[in-house]
């Protein structure tokens, strides 16, 4: 393993820095050029610790050492005061002033070897406190602390990306499989609260991905056969200043779903790249891209009432999405300036015919084509002086949204048709700033941040004072191993473009009175670190929602929708909803370098919204009440590792059907499925569900290549998820002599239960 250590401010190399391999006790010192070499390391995943008199001790991200020796650059900051020479042990559980609570850093080993995750980052995050999961749902919706799947934001090396999943639900998020190749990820910062001021438009979580840099010494090629795709990636250098990463993946998910007998057959292709050029010690440019092509067909070769029900309403889906971005950084002593420019594109098409009969245009019930394009510019400066850190910047965003929709809707006993075209150009802006302080002994830290956003959609949204977003974080470590931290903040999020651009049957913009939705959230946590490898934490949170967009058709907040395929938000809404989510999270984490990575958590919470008529609180769609996760990976001799995950989640609330409305022929034909009785919204609840996943890895490190195998078995116990019985039409009209508006289908109730053992064999080869 080779690397270089430099001063973060001056960008000059540092001599006589001690660099140790955490867990092994071996290391080296840097020479006059700041270089170090650590020889004869056995293959594996390692962190490095760098320490020097007058500088803060640094703990790096995780790096893989195999036949390819990585070159690592470590940046160190000067101590604010001269300290006597002491032995310092860095810890992966260190807190940052701006987010001392609700922040988890996910490393390389967790991403690559988490049981049941199949190297999909959305599923890895589901191991953490406060994150609900969709049991046997084949979806990656992130439900964080009782918030909806539309309340999350994602960043890739500082570039915002709209979604991290294939077949995303427009207006929300989620999908059956991740869009980002795990081979490109170095680490992930997962914020379930206490969001930094320079990360806006989020109410529930922020995922901040750090990608690897390409190898500046040699080029390599890696092939991976995973659970749902085959991937080919490469990393290396172009000249002596530019490095690159590139990945291409092709799915065979449709084959897996066909074997499982599922009614949908998704197929996708994606590609991603990163090119980084260091012009000199003070200037660098990163250019990256991420894109996917998605095609979802329906599987008509299966029988059964379950398949018949899903095929009756699920549309065919086609999507193309990409993000291109660049980040320029200039290092000027204690100041770092960055300029981020990006463009994102989503083309979403849904098509549905009644009974899936495309032989006649009269059978058309849904034809949607929607395009979202965003061009974003963010400029910011970060300055560090001893114990102080100041960050400030501005954001500009130009959005172009179009929607051509033909859709049959049954409202208030009347069959209606929406046939409209939307063209929305939206200009958005924002300013942000934060000031952080950390005492020289790192016992106390404080951060104060402020952010405000606006846009030209309406007069109320243009007024930035209405979106003023302050936040405050405090942390204090008393005794030796105990710390207490707290945060409070007010956050705002723009409703989805599907809502802002929606028109009624007459082609009139009906949502011009929508407002930014907001959440005021606070959290308080206590952590105990008996040593640098172990942490036990307890954290309580409270989220108070206001200005939630509420459907005028059913009275349900938009936040309670979005965990199914299709589009969310294309309806008449009003910003009148209120809600709350509160609970406590308990987490235990134990890291033994080269041996054990154990994580367990318990979350007890409630998620509710306020009924606009009675004022009482009703369980939201995400009110599972409790989540339990125990996940661990143990490294055995000879490059074997075993992992196991046990998870349990409380039953979801659900709404009974309106059998009278659902049986109407015109109503059923309009959407191909039953209608809910929203007067009894979430009055019923499903039983709890538990699942066991197991994973085994074996890696061979040869002279010039690496060959790895893994067996990942999801739902080893074959647990069955009980779901609400569905109401279905039998296709027979009970009263054919009645007028067309009064005719009804003969209905039947179908028991819904799913769950099967799902084994996956994965192979990786790197040369």
N, C-alpha and C positions, 0 to 999 in steps of 0.2 A: 504494500500500500504506500502510495506516494502522495505528497501534498505540499501546499504552501500556506503560510500564515502571514496575514497582513494586518496593518492597523486600519480599522474601519474608516477613520476620518482622513488620514493622510494618504491611504492606499499604498503605503510603503511596507516592504517586508520586515518582519520582526525576527530578531536573532535570540537564541537561547530560550525559546518557548518549549516547555515540556508537553509533549503530545502522547497521551496514553490511550490504549485500547481498553474501553470499559469492559470489565469482567475478566480480562486476561492479565492485567498488570504489566504487560509489555508495552514498550513505546520507544520514543526517540526524541532528540532535541533538534531544533531548527538551526541551520547554518546561517552565514551572513546574508544569504539571499532569501531567507525565510523558508527554505525547502527542508523537508524531512522525508525519511524513508523508513518504513517498518517492514522488516523482512520475515519470511517464514511464518506467515499467518495461515492457520488452517482455513479452508473455505467456510464461509458462513456470512451472517449479517451482523454488522458491528456499528457501534457508536464510538466517536473519539472525544476525548476530553483534553482541552488545551488550557494551560495555566502558565502565568508569568507574573513576576513581581511588578506591581503597578497597573495590572490589567485584570478585568473581570474574567473569571473562569468561564469557559465556553463548553457547552455540550452540543455536539453536532447532531444532525438527523442521522438516520440509519443508512448504511451503505453495504452493498453486497460485495464480498470478496470471493472470486473464483479463479478461473484460468485467466480472467482479465483483471488486471490490477487497476483500480480506479485512482484518478488523480483528484484530490479534494482540496478546495480552497476554504480556509477558515478565516473569518474576520473577527477581530478582538477590539473591545472598547477599553479605554483607559479608566482606571478607578478614579473616583472623585476625590479621594484623599489618599495620602501615602500610608500604606499599611505595612506592618511587620510581616516578614515571610512566614506564612502559615500553610498548613496542609488543607486544601479545599477539595471537597467532593461535590461535583455537580449532580443535579437531580433532574430527571425528565419531568418532574411534577412542579417545576418552577412556574410562578404566576407572573403575568404581565400587568402593568399598572392599569391599562385601559379595560382589561377584561379579566379581573382576578377570580371571577366565578364564571360558571357556564361555558368554559372553554376546555376542549379536549384536543390533544394533538395525536393524530393517528399515524403510526409509523409504517415502515416498509413491511415488516414481518406480519403485522396484523392484516395489511392489505393483501398480501400474497397467500397467507395460510389460515385465514379465519374460517372455521368450519361452517359449512352451509352457505357461505357467501359466494363461492366460485369466482373470487377476485373481482367482484362487483362492489364498488365503493358504497353505493346506496345500501346494500345489504350489510356491509361492515359497520356502517353508522348505526344500524338498527340494534347493535349490541350495547349501545350507550344509554345512560339514564335518560328518561323522558321521551324516548323515541319508540312509538308504536310501530308494529309491523302488520302487514296484511297476511294472515295465515293462509298458506296454500293458495294465495291469490294470484301468483305469477305476476306481481306488480311491485314496483319500487317506490311507491308513494311514501314521502317523508312526512310523518305526522308527529310533530315535535311539540311537547308540552301542551297537548290538547288543541293545537292550532291546525288549520287546514293545509292541504298540500300546495295551495297557491301562495303560501306565506314564506317561502324559502328563496334564497338567492345564492348564486354560484359564481365563483371567480377562478380563473385559470391563470396563474402567474400575474395576477392583477387585472386581467381582462375579464369583464363580465360576460357570461354565457347564459342564454335564456333557460336552458334545460340540460340535464345530464343523462337523459334517458331517450332511448328509441321509442317511437310511437307515443310521444308525449300527448297529454290531454291539453289542448289549446285553452288557455285561460287559467291553467293550473300547472301540474307537473306530473311526474310519474310515468310508468311504462313498464314493460316486462323485463327489460335488460338495459344495462348502463351503456352510455355512449363513449365513455373515456376508457382507453386501453390502460389497464393497471400497470403495464410494463413501463409507461412513461411517468408514473407518479412517484415523487420522492416522499412527500408527506401531505397530510391534510389537517388544516385547522378547522374544527367543527365548533361553531358558536351556537349554543341553544338559548342564548340571551347575551346581554352586555355587548352588543355589536359595536365595533369601532365606528367612529364618526364618518370615516371615509368609505363605509360600506352601507349604502342606503337602500330604501324601498323594501325592507324586510321586516316581518312581524314575528316570525317563529324561529328561523335559523339562517345562518350563513355558513357555507362550505367554501373554504379558501384553499385551493389546490396549489401545491408547489410541484412543478415538474422537474425532472432531472435535467442536468446539462449533458450534452454529448461529450464523449470521451475525446480529449485533445491529444491523445497519444496513439490510438489505434481505432480502426473501424471494426464493427462487429455486426452480426446478423443473428436474429432470434426468431424461431418459429414456435407457435403455441397452438395446441389443440385443446380447446376448453369445453365448458359445459354446453355452450350454444354457438360457438364460432371457431373458425380457424384464423390465426393472426400471424402476420409477418411484420417484424419491426427491425429497425437498424439504428445504430447511433455511432457517431464518430466525429470527424473534423474535416473542414474544407480549408486548407491552408493552416497557418499558425495562429489565426485570430478568431476563426469561426468554427463553432461546433453545431451539430445537428442531431435531431431525433425525428424519426418518421415511423408511422405505423399504419397498416392497412388490415382490416378485418372483414371476413365474409361469414355470414351466419349459416347455420343449418338448424336454427331454432324451429323452423317449420317441420323438419323431420322429427324432432323430439316431440313437438306438440301433437303430431300425427300419431306417433307411437302411443302417447298418453291418451289418445282419443279425445282431444280437445277440439272444440268447434272453430277455433281461429288458428290460422296458419301464418305467423309473422315471418318475414324474411327481411334482412337488412344488410347493408354494406356501410362501413364507415372508414374514415381516414383522418389522421391527425399528424401534425408536425410541429417542431420547434427549431428555430435557427437563432443562434445567439452569437453576436459579434462584439468583441471587446476591442474598440478602436485604440484605446490606450488605457492607462491605469484609472482614469477618471471618467471615461465615457463608454457606454455600452448600449447596444440595441438588440432587443428580442422581438422576433416576428414569429407568430404562432397561428395555427389554424386547426379547426375541428369541424367535421361535416359528416352527415349521414343521409342515406337514402333508404326509406322504409316502404315496404309493401305488405299489407295485411289482406289475405284472402280468407274466404270462408270454406270450411271443410264440410262438404255435403256428403262425404263417404261414411259418415258415422250415423248410427241410429240411437234412439233413446229420447226420452222426454226432456232430459236436461239439455241435450244438444238442440233439440227442437225449439226449446224456449230461447236459448241464446241466439240461434240463427234467425229467429223471428224478428229481432230488433237490432242486432249488431251490424253496423255498416261496413262496407269495404273501405279501407283507409290507405291513402298514399301520402307520404310526407317526404319533403327534402328540406334539410336544415344545414346551415353552416355558420361559423363565426370566423372572421379573420381579424387579427389584432396585432398591434405593435406597441412596445413599451421602450421608451428611451429614458435612460438614467444618466445623470451627471452628478459626480461626487465632488463636492467643493468643501473640503475640510469637514466641519461638523454639520454641513448642510448637504442634503441629497434632494435634487429636483428630479421629478419624473413626469413624463407626458405619455398618456395612454390613449391611443386612437383605435377604434374597432368598428366593425360592421357585422351585424347579424341578420340572418334571413331565415324565414320559415314559410314554406308553401304547404298548406294542409288541405287535403281533399277528402271528403266523405261522400259516399254514394249508397243509397238504399232503395230497393224496390220491394213492394209488398209481396210477401211469400217468396222473395228472391227471384221473382219472375221478371226478367228483363225483356221479354218478348214484346211488351206493349208499353209505350210511354205513359199510358194512363195509370200504370202501377207505380210510378215514381212517387216516393214519399219524402226523400231527402236528396238534395244535390247541393253540396257546399264546396266552395273554393275560397280559401282565405289566405292572404299573404301578409306577413308582418316583417318589416325591415326597420332596423334601428342603426343609426350611426352615432357613436358616442365618443366624446372627448373629455378626458379628465387630466387636470394639471394640479400637481401638489408639491409641496416642499416639506421636508422633515428635517428638523434641526435638533441636535443633541448637545447640551452643555452640562457636563458633569452629571448632576442628579436630575436634570430637567430634560424633557423631551416635548417638542412643539411640532404639531402637524397641522397644515392648513391647505385648502385647495378649492377648486371650482369644478363643476361638471356641466356639460352641455350635451343635449340629446335631441336628435331629429328623428321622428318616427313617421313612417308611411305605412298605413294599414288599409287594406282593401278586403271586401267580402262580397261575394255573389252567392246568395242563398235562395233556394226553393225548398220550403219545408211545410209539411202538413201538421197543423197543431189543432188539438181538440180542447177548447176553452169554454167553460160554462155551457155545456151541452150543445156546443156549436162547433162544427168542423170548419177551420179556417186555414188559409194558405198564406204563408209569408213568402213573398217573391220580391227581393229587394237587392239593391247594389249600394255598397258603402265605400266611400273614399275619405279617409281621415288623415290629415297631416297635423302632427302635434309637435310642438317645440317645448322642450323641458329644460330646466336649469336647476342648479343646486350649489350651495356653498357649505363648507364644513370646516371645523377646526377643533383641536383638542390640545390640552396642556397636561402633561403627566409629570409626576415627581416620585422618585424612589430614593429613600434614604441610603446613605453610603453603606450601612450594614445590611441593607435590604430587608429590614424588619417592618418598615412602613412604606406604603405607596398610596398615591391618590391620583385620580385623573378626572378632569372636567372637560366635557365635550359639548359641542353645539353644532346643529345642522339645520338647514332649512331648504325646502324644495318648492318649486312652482312650475306652472305650465300655462299655455294659452288656450286651454280647452274651455275655460269659463272664468268669470270674474272672481269667483270665490277660490278657485284653484290657483289663480294668478297671484293672490295675496299671500306672500311668503310668511307673514306673521301667523297665519292660520296653521302653518305646518312647521312651527318652531319646535325643534326637537332637542331639548337639553338632556344630558346624562351625567351621572356622577358615580365613580367607583372608589372604594376604600378597602384597604387590606392591612392587617396588622398581625405580625407573628410574635406571640408571647411564649415564655419559657423557651424550650429548644425546638420542640417538634410540633407545636400547635399553632394554628393560624385561624383567623376569622376574617371573612371578606364579605362585602356587600355591594350591591349595585341597584341604582334606580335610573330609569330612562323612559322617555316618551318617544314613540316611534310612529312613522307614517308610511303608508303604502298606497300607491296609485291603483285604482281598480283596473282589471285587465282590459286590453284593447277591444276584446270581444264585447265588453259592456259599453265602453265609451263610443264605439262605432255602431251600436245597434240601432236599427230603424224599425218602426212598426209597419203594418200592412200598407199604410198610406205613404211610406217612405219618409216619415218624419223622425228626426232625432228625438228619442224619448228619454234619454238618460242625461240630458244636459245639466240636471240639478245634482248629479252625483258629486260626492266629496271625497277627499283623501280619507281612507279608513285609518284608524289609529289604535294603538295599544299602549297603555301605561303599565310597565312591568317592573317589578322589584324582585330581588333575590338575596338571600342571606345564607352563607355557607360556613361550616367549620370543618377543618381538615386536620388530620393527625398523620404525621410522617415519622414513624419510628426509626427509619433509616432512609437512604436515598433510593431504595428499591421498592418501597411499599407506601401506599396511601389509603387511608380510610376517610371518606368524606360524607357529610350530610348537608344537603342543600334544599332549602325551601324556596318556592317561587309563587308569585301571584301576578296574573295578567288580567288587566281590565280593558275590554274592547269597547270602542265607540265608533260611530259613523259606519257601521258594517253595512255593505250593500245587501238589501233584502229583496227577494223576489216578490213582485206584485201578484204573481199567479198563485203561489202557494204559501207565502209568508215565511219562507225558510231563508236564512242567511246564505249568501253565495259561498261563504267559508265552509259550509257543511256539504258542499258538492265538490266533485273533481277527482274522485278515485275510480273512475271508469273511463273507457275509451270514448273519444268524441270531442265535444266542445263544451266549455262552461262559460257562462256569462252573457250569452246572446239572448237576452230577454229583458223585459222592462223591470227596472230596479229603482230602489229608493234608499238613500243613506240614512236609515233610521234605526239600525240594529245595535243592540248592546249585548255584551257577553262577558264571560269571565272563565278563567282556568287557573286552578291553584293546586298545589300538592307539595310533596316532599320526595327527594331522591337520595338514596343511600348507595354508595359505591365503594367497592374494595378492589384495589388493583395491586398486583404483585409482579414485579419484573426481575427475573434472574437472567442476566445476560448469558446468552448461549444455552440456556436451559429452559426457562419457564416464562410464559406470558399468560397470566391469569387475570381475568376481569369478571366481576359479578356486580349486579346492580338490582335494586328494587325501587320501583316508582309507584307511589300511591297518589292519585290525583282525581280531580273532577273537571269536566269541561262542559260549560252550559251557555245557553243564550237566553235572552229575555223575551218572553212572549209579548208582542206589541199590543195585544188586546187586554190581557189580564195582568201583565207585569210580573208574572211568576217565571222562575227559571226552569228551562227545559233542557234535558241532556242533549248535547250536540252529537253529531255523527261520530265523533272521535272520543266519546266518553267511555273508555274501556275500564276505568277505575283503577286497574293495577297492571304493571308489567314487571316480569321477573326474567333476568338473563344471567346465565353463568356460562362463560366461554373461556377456554384455555387451550394452549398449545405447548407441548413438551418436546424438547429436542433430545433424541436418543443418540447413542454412538453410531458411527458409520453413516452419518447423514440421513438418518431416519427421523421423522417427527410424527407425532400423533396429536390430534385435536378433537375436542368434543364441545358441543354447545347444547345447553338445555334452556329452552325459553317457554314462557307461559304468559298468556295475556287474557285479561278479563273479557267477558262477552260483550260484543257491540250492541248498542240499542238499535231497534229497528221499528219501522212504521207498518202497521197492517194495511192491507189493500182496501181500496174502495171498490167492492165487488160490483155494486150497482153500475157505476160509471164504466168500469173495465169491461163489462159484458156487452156494452153498446157496440154494434158493428162498426159505426163510423169512428168511435173512439179507439177501438182496438186496431183498426186498419191504419190509423194515423201514425202510431208509433210502434206497433207490433209487440207491445207488452202491457202489463197491467198498470193501473194508476194507483198511487198511494192515497190513503185517507189522511190528509195533513191535519185534520182536526184531532187526530190521535198520534201526532208525530212522536216517534221514539218512546212510545208507551210500553213496548215489549223489549225483552233483552235475551240475547243468545247465551248459551253456556260458555264457560271459559274453555280455552284451548291450550294444549301444550305440545311441544315437539322436541325431538332429539335428533341432532345432526352429528355426524362423525366424519373425520377426515384423516387420511394417512398419506404422508409424503416420503418419497425416496429420491435422493439426488446423487448423481454420479459426476464427479469432477475429474475430467480427463486432462491431458496435457494442453490441448488446444480447444477444448469444447466442454460444454456442460449439458448433461441429459437429465431431465427430471420427470418423475411420474407422480401423479396424485390420484387418490380415490376419494371422492366426496359423496357421502350418502346422506341425503336429506330425508327427514321424517323416518328414522330407522324403525320406530315402533308402529308405523302405519296409522298414526292417529287420524281420526276422522273429525273434520270441522263441520259442525252442524250449522246450517244456514236457514234463513226463513223459507218456509214452503212457498213456492211460486204459484201464482194463479195464471192459468193458460186457457186460451181458446182452443176448443176441439175442432174449429172450422165448420161447425154445423150451426145453422141459424135455428133457434128455438121457435121463433114466431115469424115465419116468412110472409105471412099474410098482413103483418103490421106495416105502417108507413116506414120508409127507409130510416128516418131519424129515430124510430122507436124499436127497430129490430135489434135482437140480442143474440150473441153466440151462446152456445152451451159451454160452460166453463168447467175446468177441473183443477184440482190442487195437486201439485207435484212436490214430493219430498226432495229437499236439497241437502246433499251431504257430499263432501269431497275429501280427498286426502289419500296419498299413495306414497310408497317408498320410491325415492328417486335417486338412483346411483349415477355418478358421473365419473368417467375416467379422463384425466387430463394429461397431456404430454407437452413438455417444453424442451427445446433444443437451441442452444446458443453457441455460435462459432465466432 
